[in-house]
Amino acid sequence: MASDSGLVCKATAEVEKALDNVDDLTPVSTVADTEVVGAPLKKALATLDQAETELQTAKLREYRDQVALYETFVGLIRQHKTMTIEEAGQQLKAKVAPVMAAHEQLAETTACVEVQELADSMDDCFRDKSKDDGPGKADS
């Protein structure tokens, strides 16, 4: 996964370099000049998109692998019928840490919005607006 992060950093540096070249254009630059500096920018942006996709894929793969390992461990715990719930819980708690770490890494690159949170924020928006237009509003 570190190499995927490195690819993102390298691609970001290439985009910044290409943007510097675009920034060097002046009002007297020609269309040909813009094409010359635009091509590396387009390539750098495509490389950055690919690197980000690979990083996201690597993080998702790591998360799935950790979940699979945890599920396998849960299956092993189930075979110990004499184990107490407390003992099982302690063992499972230790094994869930890598799953949680992989989940946090995945969440860093994933923008997830809870549907309920979105609905609540929309309700708040409508509620606030209705207060302004309601009968309690003073006449001006």
Buried (B, 14 or more C-beta within 10 A) or exposed (E): EEEBBEBBEBBBEBBEEBBEBEEEBEEEEEEEBEEEBBEBBEEBBEBBEEBBEBBBEBBBEBBEEBBEBBEEBBEEBEEEEEBEEEEBEEBEEEBBEBBEEBBEBBEEEEEEEEEEEEEEEEEEEEEEEEEEEEEEEEEE
